[in-house]
Structure formats: structure tokens, C-alpha cells
Amino acid sequence: MAQDIIDGINPTRMELLNLKKRTKLAEKGHTLLKEKRSALIKEFFDILDRVKGVREEADLRLKEAMDALTSAQIVMGDLAVRKASLAVKESIDVDISSRSIMGVSVPIVNINMDEKSLVDRGYGFNDTSIQLDEAAKKFEEAIKLIIELAEIEKTIYLLAEEIESTKRRVNALEHIMIPKFENTVKFIDMRLQDLERENFVRLKMIQSTIEKNEEESDEEEVAI
């Protein structure tokens, strides 16, 4: 038979029933995986819409921060800006947890970064300028957005991987496993029908032989 079937299969009724059950399970799994793939793709594009806005906002804040820093360097001098930066206190706390999207574990990044006053930043007032304060504020805003962007982009990457994996499984079931199950079911069914026909012919031949023997026996008795 030219059709692609499962190797080493026994053409029995028990095997036929077993394969029909496996075919139904494969079809159910195929349906569920297609639904999962659709849900993942929807989630993927919903998050993709967010990433563009956050990236643009982060780029804007970084540009504003760099412009303010350049202004501070012009007003204060590069050495004074470097000196002020060394006095800045680091105060950002990042907590990373996770959540599940259709079975995919994606990160949740919580940022604890209090808004700082001029005193909180650690540098003095005498040798600094308002441009430096503005640069520090913009960089703080940019950091928050960059961390948020990292969370979103990692989520997109993980979802894209799962979508591709689910797509491969859907295709394997749709184009390989289910057709192979169906072809094997047809093969066994046809083989069983052939066996039934062979048995029917064999029984007819046996019955014909028995009837012939009985007729010959009757003729012999009549002759005696």
C-alpha cells in the first residue's frame, strides 16, 4: 500500500479500536494547540503594540537627558559634572517575578525607585546647575522606561519562541501524525475486510466440500 502508515502495526480489531482512539486524541490535541497558538499570537501582538510606545518614550527621555547633560557640561564644565556624578547615591531596587501566559512563564519586573529631591541625589548646590538637575531627573525616568522595555521585549521573545514551537507541533499533527493514523486505520480496516472475504470464501469451499462428500456418500449408500 503506497500510503504512509505506522510501521509494525498488527491488522487486528483491537489495534483498529486503539488507533481510532489515538486518532481522536490527536485531533483533539490539534484543535487545542491551534486555539493556544491563536491566543498566543493575539497576546504577542497586544504586547507588541506596547513595546513601540515604551521604546519611543525611552528614546525621548534619553535624548532629553543627553541634551540636559550637554547643557550642564557647557555651563559647569565637564570636570564639575564628573565630580557631581561621583557623589550621586544609587537607589534603585528591582524585583523580578513571573506570570503565566498560556503556559509560558514571562517576567514581571517591579521597580522601586523613589522620586528624588535635589538633596537626595547626593551632590551639593553650590557647584551644580539646574541643567544637571534636569539631566538627572530625565535619566531616572529613562531608566524606569528601559527596565520596562526589557520586561516587554523578553516577554515578546518568549512568546515568539512558544508560538513557533506550537506551530511546529500543530503542523506535525496536521500533516504527519493524523494522516498517518487515518491511513493506518484505513489499511487495517481494508485488511480486515480482505480477511473476512478470504474466510467467507474458505468457509464456502469447506461447505461445498462437505456437501459434495455427503452427496457422494448418499450415492454410495443407494448403490449398495
Buried (B, 14 or more C-beta within 10 A) or exposed (E): EEEEBBEEBEBEEEBBEEBBEBBEEBBEBBEEBBEBBEBBBEBBEEBBEBBEEBBEBBBBBBEBBBBBBEBBBEBBEEEBBEBBBEEBEEEEEEEEEEEEBBEBEBBEBEBEBEEBEBEEBBBEEEEBBEBBBBBBBBBBBBBBBBBBBBBBBEBBEBBBEBBEBBBEBBEBBBEEBBBBBBBBBEBBBEBBEEEEEEEEEEEEEEEEEEEEEEEEEEEEEEEE
